[in-house]
Amino acid sequence: MRLAALDADAGAALRVIAYFDSLTETRAGLQAIVRGAAVLAGCAARLDDHGRRVHVRVDAEGNAAPAPESVDALWMRTLLVPDGSAVLALERTGEPGPVEAMILERAAGAARAVLDRTRGRAPAADPALVELAVDASAPSDVRDQAVHQLNLAVAGVRAVALPTGPALLPPGVVPSWARAGIGPAVVPAELPASYAAARVALRFAADGTPEDPGPTVVRHDELGALAVLADLPAGADVPDLHRLEHATTAAPWALSTLYAYADAASLRAAATALRLHHSTLQDRITQAAHLLGWPITTPAGRLRLQVALTLRRLRRHP
């Protein structure tokens, strides 16, 4: 039994090493590093660097969470600097086991590299600096320093939300990401608000696949009143979503057909996009409307379809 436990610990330790090595190679930011420590340890983790006024806390589920003011001296921890001004801790009391000790060691090494990198000069695309520039919880002067190090201390910068994390879009640069949400153009001090808007826009961005058709890059500026749809509770019961699911399950062609019809300026334009004869498309629309249970050729019915398709995308990208 003891040998089995040792084997399990050794395997887990190797996974921890590989995980944090990967984060270091991709130059991940502090949020990603602390998130990894929390998820791997199964408890909340936090990094407190009082000298740089950096405080990051992530709960056991991997969600960013506010750091309580009280700190338990018995938590498992390791120092990032000898003077103790920067500490990485797992919010679990007791002596660290082999795996927990490895998590602390590897996470601390990765975090130390980020802090050293972002305190001095760093490459313009440094993910840790970008993360800091859009972090609403960071002190404003710390965000300003990050923006200056990125050479983006100009008006008109946009925050960008990618599936992998934040990015910044300088004025006049055309975005080239596969899937992204783009926030409004702002002065550097407002980048956290731009990023919050970009994260909303990312939910409206599709994968651009047959299973998730739609625009892959969405600007929050262009959402207008549609943005309020993102506030709908995740568990809200929307009958039209059930009807849409029924239609797309009953007819494999329904999703692409309905999206093309809802997005196109005319029936003929939709037929061209689908490479169908317009009479064939007309037959499909009639059948799809029957499956949905409401007419989709009227202005109100088409709007209802567009909203249902948008809500479907929001459910796919919570």
Secondary structure, DSSP 8 states (H G I E B T S, - for coil): -HHHHHHHHHHHHHHHHHHHHHHHHTT--HHHHHHHHHHHHTS-EEEEETTTTEEEEE-TTS-B----S---TTEEEEESSTTSSEEEEEEEES---HHHHHHHHHHHHHHHHHHHHHHS---TT-HHHHHHHT-TTS-HHHHHHHHHHTT--STTEEEEEETTEEEEE-TT-----SSEEEEEEE-GGGHHHHHHHHHHHHHH----BTTB-S-SEEEGGGTGGGGGGGGS-TT---HHHHHHHHHHHH-TTHHHHHHHHHHSSSHHHHHHHHT--HHHHHHHHHHHHHHHTS-SSSHHHHHHHHHHHHHHHHHH--
